[in-house]
Amino acid sequence: MKHLKVFLLALFAAIVVNVNAADESRIFKSKPYLQSLYNNGITVSWITNVPCYSWVEYGIDKNDLQAKHAVEDGIVIANNKENAIRLENLTPGATYYYRVCSKENKNYQAYSKTFGETAVSDIYSFKVPELNVKDFTIIVFNDIHRNNAVLEKLYNQVKDIDYDFSVFNGDDLNDCENDEGIVNEVSAITNIVKGYSKPILYVRGNHELRGSSALNIKNYVDRIGNKYYSGFSWGDTRFVILDLGEDKPDDSPVFGGLIDLKQYIADQSEFLKKEVKSKEFKKAQRRILIHHVPFYHNEDTYNPCAFYLDILKNAQIDIDLSGHTHTYKYWSKGKDQLFPAYIGGGPNENPESKNFGTVAILKKENKRLTLRVLKVDGSELLNVEL
């Protein structure tokens, strides 16, 4: 009888665990993923299957977490599926623990609210940069085009590196024909590169401008300053993110008259003029430029932003990171080249193909800045000090 009782209790416990797991799976569509770690703040994003009221619980002590929900214009954001909650005023150098919680909205009316079950994620952690941080390590992917087999192989080459954040430099979410495709790819990327503990920076490529859900990317990707172009500092290094638009003219028949980048390009050029004159940019010891479509060696591609080079001619960029061509290349600074430039490879997992995939490791230690580039098979293509 005693053994039967123990068996029944164990069986009941297993059933309870399975029910809870099933409930969380029903409510959560993605794991949480981190973005925009700068200025002692970070954005925690996740997606649910059903409309929910959601919040983040976080703190330095995993047994003493405080709750934070999102508020806009005095209204708590609820009854939604896409979540992005900014945690600010974090302690420099501290490790934070967090989990996300979503309570299902059964009924959301003006004078009545009814809630269902609450799903609670696992506890994850992330580290805030030191106040006077000088060093960093980032890993850079590009042109995955939803070929997650090549992404897995590339990540396996760098998974043991203690990096600070990853960069997806365009054409990774790919043609955005529907929100489901965006969500699935964001979830896949999060799982592969462990975006729940290492922040992800998404840069828009030309393929992210395409498809009926292209405008909805911003519901899932945190944009610094609500723009696809921005500048931010990591210690004494300045990062400048640009969006060089499409590789075809606006009037190309494939766009059906629904691409109009003229004003966008003009607005971005004004941003860039102000950025290179800013105090943050000028006082930086290192300056990193990141964008999808290359400035240099891009003869076969339409590039209306080539005139940005005139704005950057005295900017003293240490390295320019791009992609798009699906062919790995690197050039050092020269007579006809303002700054060193790296173009990442393509979406092919075969290391012998022309458009094999690459991953770049950009590392700063004290004043030394290095760039390594690996192929899908782990072989080293480049190891240079900048």
Number of C-alpha atoms within 10 A of each C-alpha: 6 7 8 9 10 11 12 12 12 12 12 12 12 12 12 12 12 12 12 16 14 13 15 20 15 13 23 23 18 19 21 26 25 26 26 21 26 16 17 17 18 21 19 24 23 25 26 23 16 19 20 29 21 30 22 25 18 22 19 17 12 16 9 10 16 13 13 15 18 18 11 7 6 7 8 12 18 21 17 16 20 19 26 25 21 19 17 13 9 18 17 16 14 14 15 19 20 24 22 25 22 27 21 24 20 15 13 14 8 6 5 7 10 10 13 12 15 18 22 21 18 10 13 15 16 19 19 19 24 15 13 11 14 16 19 19 18 18 25 22 27 30 30 25 20 21 16 17 14 21 27 18 19 23 21 15 17 17 14 8 12 12 17 20 21 22 18 22 26 27 27 27 27 24 21 20 14 14 18 11 16 25 20 15 19 23 19 19 21 21 16 16 22 18 23 23 21 20 25 27 21 24 24 27 31 19 21 24 19 19 16 12 17 19 13 14 19 12 17 18 23 23 19 17 10 10 13 20 20 18 19 19 16 20 19 18 21 21 18 21 25 23 22 25 27 23 18 16 17 17 12 12 10 12 14 9 10 12 17 14 15 11 9 12 17 12 11 20 17 12 15 21 14 13 19 18 11 11 10 15 22 15 12 15 13 23 20 17 18 23 25 28 29 24 22 17 12 13 9 8 15 14 18 17 18 13 11 17 14 11 16 15 12 10 17 14 20 17 24 22 24 28 25 25 20 20 17 21 16 15 15 14 15 9 7 7 14 21 21 16 23 23 26 31 29 25 25 22 23 14 15 11 11 13 19 21 29 36 26 27 20 23 19 18 11 11 11 11 18 17 19 16 23 21 24 25 17 17 12 13 15 17 14 11 12 16
